[in-house]
């Protein structure tokens, strides 16, 4: 895992014309990275980064906040096949924490909440989260285009825990009464085909979405941030970790095939908590 960041040190004029890519320990520093940098120079920097990383045999990288703003450079690194920590994989693992955070901040009562999970492609993490949600909330809907694939899960939860969940794809009714919606993988085009509760809180794991419904007055959450133990943070990123998003530093530390229970034990030991949920109009 390598961290890629802009240097804080003053650069010579020649370095602003021909930026340098400097590898030191597990960090790559870039000189001459200006906010109004031209596309050709961004491509030049991405090639230099690729050349440097090929010497390390590392595929996983974390980009500083500033470098992430350079879409050309970021997209070029994706083109080269690098695994850039975005925080989305981690968000799915932390989705139960996100819902608990909403319950607390909005002073909601769990027994009164009607939860819907939007999912088509079922991962082990989503399955375990569904089982946990079924135990914590009295009303749980699974909204999917693949009803038959989820019927076994419905039966397993009923047999194992005696809990009834609903598997549905009714576009008019399935989300009309849900006050919290956990969207795992529905894109905007698909979600907007459903009749969404006007006051719903929607947590998007898959990325940015917008509800087109004119009467919609709810909350759309597209991003988040976390806190965890300071010594763990320093051990992972070293000095200058404030240049990075903590969620991305933490996600990059995991192998994405780690068993769910092991993942849960690690985040518990590291005291991971949601500290902010970003909405279209601010934050919670």
C-alpha positions in Angstrom: 0.0 0.0 0.0 1.3 3.4 -1.0 0.2 6.9 -0.2 0.3 9.6 -2.9 0.4 13.2 -1.9 1.5 16.7 -2.8 4.7 18.0 -1.2 4.4 20.9 1.3 8.0 22.1 0.5 8.6 25.0 -1.8 9.6 23.9 -5.2 12.1 25.3 -7.7 10.7 26.8 -10.9 12.0 23.9 -12.9 9.9 21.5 -10.8 6.7 23.5 -11.4 7.4 23.1 -15.2 8.4 19.4 -14.9 6.9 18.0 -11.7 8.9 15.4 -9.8 7.6 12.1 -8.4 9.6 11.1 -5.3 9.3 7.8 -3.5 10.2 7.7 0.2 9.2 4.7 2.3 5.5 4.1 1.6 4.8 7.6 0.3 5.0 9.2 -3.1 5.5 12.9 -3.0 4.6 15.1 -6.1 6.2 18.5 -6.6 4.6 21.3 -8.5 1.0 20.1 -8.2 -1.0 23.2 -8.7 -4.8 23.5 -8.6 -5.1 24.8 -12.1 -2.7 22.2 -13.5 -3.2 21.4 -17.2 -4.4 18.0 -18.5 -1.1 17.2 -20.3 0.8 17.7 -17.1 -1.6 15.6 -15.1 -1.1 12.8 -17.6 2.7 13.3 -17.4 2.5 13.0 -13.6 0.3 9.8 -13.8 2.9 8.2 -16.0 5.7 9.0 -13.6 3.6 7.6 -10.7 2.9 4.4 -12.7 6.6 4.0 -13.5 7.5 4.5 -9.8 4.9 2.0 -8.5 5.9 -0.7 -11.0 9.2 -0.9 -9.1 7.4 -1.7 -5.9 5.0 -4.4 -7.2 2.2 -2.6 -5.3 -1.3 -2.2 -6.7 -3.1 -0.6 -3.8 -2.9 3.2 -3.3 -4.4 6.0 -1.3 -4.7 9.5 -2.8 -4.6 12.7 -0.8 -7.7 14.9 -0.7 -6.0 17.4 -3.0 -4.9 14.8 -5.6 -8.4 13.3 -5.7 -9.6 16.6 -7.0 -7.5 16.1 -10.1 -10.0 13.9 -12.1 -7.6 13.4 -15.0 -4.8 12.1 -12.9 -7.1 9.9 -10.8 -8.8 8.4 -13.9 -5.4 7.7 -15.5 -4.3 5.8 -12.4 -7.6 3.7 -12.7 -6.7 3.1 -16.4 -3.3 1.7 -15.3 -5.2 -0.8 -13.1 -4.5 0.5 -9.6 -6.8 -0.3 -6.7 -7.5 3.2 -5.3 -9.1 3.3 -1.9 -12.4 5.1 -2.2 -14.2 4.0 1.0 -17.2 2.4 -0.7 -16.3 -1.2 0.2 -15.7 -0.1 3.8 -19.1 1.7 3.8 -21.0 -1.5 3.1 -19.2 -3.1 6.1 -20.0 -0.2 8.3 -23.6 0.3 7.1 -25.1 -1.0 10.4 -23.0 1.7 12.2 -24.3 4.3 9.8 -27.9 3.4 10.5 -27.3 3.5 14.2 -25.7 6.9 13.8 -28.8 8.1 12.0 -31.1 6.7 14.7 -29.2 8.5 17.4 -28.8 11.9 15.6 -32.4 12.0 14.5 -33.8 10.8 17.8 -35.6 8.0 16.1 -37.0 4.8 17.8 -35.8 1.6 16.3 -39.2 -0.1 16.9 -40.9 2.5 14.8 -38.4 2.5 11.9 -39.3 0.8 8.6 -36.1 -0.2 6.9 -35.7 -1.2 3.2 -32.5 -2.6 1.7 -32.1 -2.2 -2.1 -29.9 -4.9 -3.4 -29.5 -7.0 -6.6 -26.0 -8.5 -6.2 -25.7 -10.2 -2.8 -22.3 -10.2 -1.1 -21.4 -12.0 2.2 -21.3 -8.6 3.9 -24.7 -7.6 2.7 -26.2 -11.0 3.8 -24.7 -10.6 7.3 -25.9 -7.1 7.6 -29.4 -8.1 6.5 -29.4 -10.8 9.3 -28.4 -8.2 11.8 -31.0 -5.7 10.7 -33.7 -8.4 10.8 -32.9 -8.9 14.5 -32.7 -5.1 15.3 -35.7 -3.8 13.4 -39.3 -5.1 13.4 -40.0 -4.0 9.8 -37.4 -5.0 7.2 -38.0 -5.1 3.4 -35.5 -6.4 0.8 -36.2 -4.7 -2.5 -34.6 -6.5 -5.4 -35.1 -7.5 -9.1 -34.0 -11.0 -8.2 -36.8 -12.1 -5.8 -36.2 -15.9 -6.3 -32.5 -15.5 -5.4 -33.5 -13.9 -2.1 -36.3 -16.3 -1.1 -33.9 -18.8 0.5 -32.5 -16.0 2.7 -36.1 -15.1 3.7 -36.7 -18.7 4.7 -33.3 -19.1 6.5 -33.9 -16.0 8.6 -37.3 -17.3 9.5 -36.0 -20.7 10.5 -32.9 -19.5 12.3 -34.3 -16.5 14.2 -38.1 -16.8 13.8 -38.0 -13.3 12.1 -40.2 -12.4 9.2 -38.7 -10.2 6.5 -40.3 -9.1 3.2 -38.9 -9.7 -0.2 -40.5 -7.4 -2.8 -40.1 -5.5 -6.0 -43.3 -3.6 -6.0 -42.4 -0.2 -7.4 -45.5 1.5 -6.0 -45.6 0.2 -2.5 -42.2 -1.3 -1.4 -40.6 2.1 -0.5 -43.7 4.2 0.0 -43.6 3.7 3.8 -39.9 3.2 4.4 -38.4 5.9 6.5 -34.8 4.6 6.2 -33.5 3.1 2.9 -30.1 1.4 2.6 -29.2 1.4 -1.1 -26.5 -1.2 -1.8 -26.4 -1.2 -5.5 -29.4 0.5 -7.2 -28.3 3.2 -9.6 -30.3 6.5 -9.8 -32.2 5.5 -12.9 -33.5 2.3 -11.2 -34.2 3.9 -7.8 -36.2 6.7 -9.4 -38.7 4.2 -10.9 -39.9 3.5 -7.3 -42.4 5.5 -5.3 -40.0 6.7 -2.5 -41.4 8.0 0.8 -41.3 11.8 0.7 -39.5 12.0 4.1 -37.2 9.0 3.7 -33.5 9.0 4.7 -31.5 7.3 1.9 -28.1 5.9 2.6 -26.2 5.2 -0.6 -23.4 2.7 -0.5 -22.9 2.6 -4.3 -22.3 6.3 -5.0 -24.0 9.5 -5.7 -27.7 9.5 -6.5 -30.4 12.1 -6.7 -34.2 11.7 -6.2 -36.1 13.3 -9.1 -39.5 13.2 -7.3 -40.5 16.9 -6.8 -42.2 16.3 -3.5 -39.3 14.5 -2.0 -38.2 16.3 1.2 -36.0 13.6 2.7 -32.3 13.2 3.2 -29.9 11.7 0.6 -26.6 10.5 2.1 -23.8 9.9 -0.4 -20.7 9.9 1.7 -19.3 9.6 5.2 -16.2 9.9 7.4 -15.0 7.8 10.3 -12.8 8.1 13.4 -10.8 5.3 14.9 -7.9 4.9 17.4 -5.2 7.5 16.9 -2.3 5.0 17.3 -3.8 2.8 14.5 -4.2 5.9 12.3 -0.6 6.9 12.8 0.7 3.4 12.3 -1.1 3.1 9.0 -0.4 6.6 7.5 2.4 8.1 9.6 2.9 11.9 9.7 0.7 14.0 7.5 -2.3 11.8 7.7 -4.6 14.9 7.8 -4.0 15.1 4.0 -6.1 12.0 3.6 -9.7 10.8 4.3 -9.6 8.5 7.3 -12.1 6.1 5.7 -9.8 5.6 2.7 -6.7 5.1 4.9 -8.6 2.5 6.9 -10.1 0.7 3.9 -6.8 0.3 2.3 -5.6 -1.7 5.3 -8.0 -4.6 4.5 -8.0 -7.5 2.1 -11.4 -7.3 0.6 -12.0 -11.0 1.0 -11.6 -10.9 4.8 -14.4 -12.9 6.5 -17.2 -10.7 7.9 -16.8 -11.8 11.5 -13.0 -11.0 11.4 -13.8 -7.6 9.9 -16.3 -6.9 12.7 -13.8 -7.9 15.4 -11.1 -5.6 13.9 -13.4 -2.5 13.7 -14.5 -3.2 17.2 -10.9 -3.4 18.5 -9.9 -0.3 16.5 -13.0 1.6 17.9 -14.2 2.6 14.5 -17.2 4.9 14.6 -19.1 7.0 12.0 -18.4 10.7 12.8 -20.1 12.3 9.8 -22.6 11.5 7.1 -22.6 13.8 4.1 -25.9 14.8 2.5 -26.6 16.7 -0.7 -27.2 19.8 1.4 -24.8 19.5 4.2 -24.0 16.8 6.8 -25.5 14.9 9.7 
